[in-house]
Amino acid sequence: MSALAGILLGLLVGLRHAFEPDHLTAVATLSTEARDLKRGALVGAVWGVGHTISLVVVGIALIAIGGVLPERLAASFELAVAGMLVVLGVRAFTRALRQGTTGDVMAHAHGGLHHEHPAEVAHIHLGSVALAWRPLAVGLLHGLAGSGALTALVFAQLPGTVERIAYIACFGVGSVVGMAVASAVAGASLGAVSRRSRRSLTLVAGVFSIVLGVIWGVPLVGLVA
């Protein structure tokens, strides 16, 4: 029963994990391209899927070898996330400056129909499925950065391989739900304000992402070098 309770606790811990500052900052910059609750939720959910994939893959690998992620490699993953936050911030900032108050327009195609519309979440098509690739990539990297600490915790608390993998999976599900909720709120909020206000919010999100990335990344350089 205690093992089952520990596994289910992963859902709540994953839900809380989604609201950590670096996660919210990354998704905030991505959600500025969403215009309503549904699109915002998609951004967060896809981020969570990428995050979960990394956690499960790394977790299974570490469980298989009976080890933990080396400190230097874990620091390298975190430094990569810090750099990614800077890149996302610069992208959001320059995008807001470029589109001005009108919003930008991009050429797009669904099936054989080519048309133009205001840019939304960047995605690719796999058959009939549209996949938001940028949030997925960001989530994958975030999952790598958090895999070391998570697997160390799981190894310490749960005795068996099945229980450990189940905990990581539940943790991932919780993070998907939490981030979908957070980004849905962001998307709905952006859809309710004027274009001028959305531009201002995009600028703020970009600057905050750059600052957080620098503050987080500078101390990690010494651990990686």
C-alpha positions in Angstrom: 0.0 0.0 0.0 2.9 2.4 0.8 4.4 1.7 -2.6 1.1 2.4 -4.3 0.6 5.6 -2.3 4.2 6.7 -3.4 3.4 6.0 -7.0 0.2 8.0 -6.9 2.0 10.8 -5.1 3.9 11.1 -8.4 0.8 12.6 -10.0 0.6 15.4 -7.4 4.4 16.0 -7.4 4.3 16.2 -11.3 1.4 18.6 -11.1 3.3 20.9 -8.8 6.5 20.4 -10.9 4.8 21.9 -13.9 4.5 25.2 -12.1 8.2 25.7 -11.4 9.5 29.1 -12.7 11.6 27.8 -15.6 8.8 25.7 -16.9 6.2 28.5 -16.7 8.7 30.9 -18.3 9.4 28.7 -21.2 5.7 27.9 -21.9 4.8 31.6 -21.4 7.0 32.6 -24.3 5.5 29.8 -26.4 1.9 30.6 -25.3 2.2 34.1 -26.7 1.6 32.5 -30.1 -1.7 31.0 -28.8 -4.9 33.0 -29.0 -7.4 31.0 -27.0 -7.8 28.4 -24.2 -7.7 25.4 -26.6 -4.5 26.4 -28.4 -2.9 27.4 -25.1 -3.7 24.0 -23.6 -2.2 22.3 -26.6 1.1 24.1 -26.1 1.3 23.0 -22.5 0.1 19.5 -23.1 2.7 18.9 -25.9 5.4 20.4 -23.7 4.3 17.9 -21.0 4.4 15.0 -23.5 8.0 15.9 -24.5 8.9 16.3 -20.8 7.5 12.9 -19.9 9.2 11.1 -22.8 12.6 12.3 -21.6 11.9 11.4 -18.0 10.7 7.9 -18.9 13.6 7.1 -21.3 16.3 8.4 -19.0 14.6 6.8 -16.0 14.4 3.4 -17.6 18.1 3.7 -18.8 19.3 4.6 -15.3 17.2 1.9 -13.7 18.6 -0.7 -16.1 22.2 0.2 -15.3 21.4 0.7 -11.6 23.0 4.1 -11.5 22.2 7.8 -11.3 22.9 10.6 -13.8 26.4 12.0 -13.4 26.5 15.4 -11.8 28.4 17.0 -14.7 26.0 15.6 -17.3 23.0 16.8 -15.2 24.5 20.2 -15.0 25.1 20.2 -18.8 21.4 19.5 -19.3 20.4 22.3 -17.0 22.8 24.7 -18.7 21.2 23.7 -22.1 17.8 24.6 -20.6 19.1 27.9 -19.4 20.5 28.6 -22.9 17.1 27.6 -24.4 15.3 30.1 -22.1 17.6 32.8 -23.4 16.9 31.8 -27.0 13.1 31.6 -26.4 13.3 35.0 -24.7 15.2 36.6 -27.6 12.7 35.0 -30.1 9.7 36.3 -28.2 11.2 39.8 -27.9 12.2 40.1 -31.5 8.9 38.7 -32.7 7.0 41.3 -30.7 9.1 44.1 -32.1 8.7 42.7 -35.7 5.0 42.2 -35.7 4.2 45.5 -34.1 0.6 45.9 -33.2 -1.0 44.1 -36.1 0.4 40.6 -35.7 2.3 38.7 -38.4 0.9 36.5 -41.1 2.4 33.3 -42.5 1.7 31.1 -45.5 0.3 27.8 -44.5 -1.2 24.7 -46.1 -3.7 22.0 -45.0 -3.8 19.2 -47.5 -3.7 20.8 -50.9 -5.1 24.1 -49.7 -2.6 27.0 -49.5 -3.6 30.1 -47.6 -2.4 32.7 -45.2 -3.5 33.6 -41.6 -2.1 35.1 -38.4 0.7 32.9 -37.1 -0.3 30.5 -34.4 1.7 27.7 -32.7 4.3 26.4 -35.2 3.6 22.8 -36.1 4.3 20.1 -38.6 1.8 17.6 -40.0 2.1 13.8 -39.6 -0.6 12.5 -41.8 -3.8 14.1 -40.5 -2.2 15.0 -37.1 -0.8 18.4 -36.4 2.2 18.3 -34.0 3.4 21.4 -32.2 7.1 20.7 -32.6 8.6 23.6 -30.7 6.8 22.9 -27.4 7.7 19.3 -27.8 11.4 20.0 -28.3 11.4 22.4 -25.3 9.6 19.8 -23.2 12.1 17.1 -24.2 15.0 19.2 -23.1 13.3 20.2 -19.8 12.7 16.5 -19.1 16.4 15.8 -19.6 17.4 18.5 -17.2 15.0 17.2 -14.5 15.7 13.5 -15.0 18.8 13.3 -12.7 17.1 14.7 -9.5 13.8 12.8 -10.2 15.5 9.4 -10.7 17.7 9.9 -7.6 14.5 10.6 -5.6 12.7 7.6 -7.0 15.7 5.3 -6.3 15.7 6.4 -2.7 12.0 6.0 -2.1 10.8 3.0 -4.1 12.3 -0.5 -4.0 11.3 -2.1 -7.3 11.8 -1.5 -11.0 8.1 -1.5 -11.8 7.3 0.9 -9.0 10.0 3.3 -10.1 8.9 3.4 -13.7 5.3 3.7 -12.6 6.2 6.7 -10.4 8.0 8.4 -13.2 5.1 7.8 -15.6 2.6 9.2 -13.1 4.9 12.2 -12.5 4.9 12.8 -16.2 1.1 12.6 -16.4 0.8 15.1 -13.6 3.2 17.5 -15.4 1.2 17.2 -18.6 -2.0 18.1 -16.8 -0.4 20.9 -14.8 1.2 22.6 -17.8 -1.9 22.2 -20.0 -3.9 24.1 -17.3 -1.3 26.8 -16.9 -0.9 27.4 -20.6 -4.6 27.2 -21.2 -5.1 30.1 -18.8 -2.3 32.0 -20.6 -3.9 31.4 -24.0 -7.4 32.4 -22.8 -6.0 35.5 -21.2 -4.1 36.5 -24.3 -7.2 36.0 -26.4 -9.1 38.4 -24.2 -6.8 41.4 -24.5 -6.0 43.7 -27.4 -3.2 43.1 -29.9 -1.3 46.0 -28.4 -1.5 44.4 -25.0 -0.5 41.0 -26.4 2.6 42.6 -27.9 3.5 44.2 -24.5 3.0 40.8 -22.7 5.2 39.1 -25.3 7.9 41.7 -24.7 7.7 41.2 -21.0 7.8 37.4 -21.3 10.8 37.6 -23.6 12.8 39.8 -21.2 11.9 37.7 -18.2 13.0 34.5 -20.0 16.3 36.0 -21.0 17.0 37.2 -17.4 16.0 33.9 -15.8 18.1 32.0 -18.3 21.2 34.1 -17.6 20.8 34.0 -13.8 20.3 30.2 -13.9 23.0 29.4 -16.4 26.0 31.4 -15.2 26.6 29.4 -12.0 26.3 26.2 -14.1 29.2 27.1 -16.4 31.7 26.3 -13.6 30.1 22.9 -13.0 30.3 21.9 -16.7 33.8 23.3 -17.5 
